[in-house]
Every structure is written in structure tokens, then in C-alpha cells.
Amino acid sequence: MKILHVSHNYFPVVGGAEVMIQHLSEGLAQRGHVV
């Protein structure tokens, strides 16, 4: 499945949403999804 996360900020900006999106994206990619 192809997944797109949209956010105003992303890593290396450190904040709750940015860190959560990074971890979620990495986990989904490990499961074979295209993020």
C-alpha cells in the first residue's frame, strides 16, 4: 500500500507529532508499505 503522511514539520524538527510520524513511517516501511 502507498501511504503519504502530510505535516508542516518533519524530522529533524523535534516535537511530538514529528517523532510519531517518523516512527509510524519507519514501522510501516518495515512491513513492506511504500511511505
KELUMTOR-902558 format. One record per atom (N, C-alpha, C, O): residue in three letters; y, z, x. Coordinates in steps of 0.001 Angstrom, whole numbers, padded with zeros to 6 digits, always signed. Atoms other than C-alpha are relative to their C-alpha. Layout:
alaYZX
...
This chain:
met-001161+000000+000846
met+000000+000000+000000
met+001232+000000+000897
met+001251+000678+001925
lys-001264+000006-000735
lys+003504-000746+001260
lys+000933+001020-000644
lys+001119+001020-001861
ile-000848-001085+000493
ile+005869+002226+000945
ile+001329-000024+000731
ile+001369-000180+001952
leu-001341-000042-000582
leu+009620+002397+001521
leu+000657+001320-000373
leu+000753+001663-001552
his-000768-001226+000222
his+011494+005679+001930
his+001461-000330+000261
his+001788-000918+001292
val-001429+000270-000147
val+015263+005448+001421
val+000733+001335+000071
val+000564+002201-000788
ser-000759-001231-000188
ser+017577+008164+002728
ser+001268-000319+000779
ser+001304-001272+001557
his-001253+000201-000737
his+021138+008445+004032
his-000188+000301+001485
his+000406-000363+002334
asn+000252-000388-001389
asn+019886+010117+007215
asn-001490-000057+000273
asn-002308+000060-000640
tyr+001401+000005-000416
tyr+016654+009873+009167
tyr-000065+000526+001423
tyr+000957+000620+002103
phe+000215-000513-001346
phe+015190+011249+012379
phe+000716-000882+001019
phe+000566-002101+000942
pro-000005-001339-000555
pro+016663+012231+014883
pro+000979+000971-000657
pro+001145+002083-000156
val-000837-000962+000726
val+019133+013789+012398
val-000933+001077-000540
val-001923+000772-001204
val+000890-001092+000378
val+017629+017216+011765
val+000505+000657-001276
val+001632+001146-001340
gly-000281-000642+001275
gly+017573+018515+008221
gly-001291+000052-000794
gly-002286-000553-000397
gly+001220-000157+000789
gly+015065+019425+005542
gly-000570-001312-000503
gly-001757-001586-000322
ala+000476+001267+000567
ala+014860+016026+003837
ala-000444-000960+001097
ala-001453-001648+000943
glu+000322+000924-001096
glu+014827+014089+007123
glu-001345+000347+000633
glu-002154-000537+000915
val+001262-000445-000601
val+011993+016155+008574
val-001157-000263-000965
val-002225-000710-000547
met+001050+000213+000994
met+009996+015955+005327
met-000370-001481-000111
met-001550-001820-000189
ile+000269+001437+000074
ile+010360+012158+005135
ile-000759-000464+001237
ile-001675-001280+001132
gln+000705+000382-001227
gln+009268+011824+008769
gln-001468+000417-000070
gln-002353-000386+000227
his+001378-000493+000062
his+006159+013965+008251
his-000803-000745-001067
his-001964-001089-000845
leu+000673+000730+001067
leu+005291+012245+004975
leu-000329-001422+000445
leu-001430-001916+000202
ser+000203+001372-000473
ser+005717+008796+006543
ser-001115-000066+001037
ser-001955-000965+000985
glu+001043-000021-001026
glu+003541+009684+009537
glu-001376+000230-000622
glu-002354-000407-000230
gly+001274-000274+000663
gly+000820+011092+007291
gly-000515-001200-000779
gly-001706-001509-000735
leu+000402+001183+000760
leu+000796+008035+005041
leu-000435-001128+000930
leu-001386-001850+000628
ala+000363+001037-000969
ala+000689+005713+008069
ala-001382+000275+000595
ala-002155-000656+000821
gln+001318-000360-000531
gln-002322+007605+009446
gln-001109-000327-000990
gln-002254-000550-000597
arg+000980+000300+001043
arg-004071+006951+006138
arg-000083-001496-000305
arg-000778-001912-001232
gly+000126+001442+000121
gly-003561+003204+006507
gly+001072-000694-000812
gly+001014-001910-000995
his-001085+000610+000759
his-000424+002643+004444
his+001042-000585+000947
his+001185-000115+002076
val-001096+000588-000774
val+002433+000460+005721
val+001274+000665-000484
val+001685+000484-001630
val-001203-000762+000371
val+005533+002661+005748
val+001183-000541+000764
val+002299-000046+000605
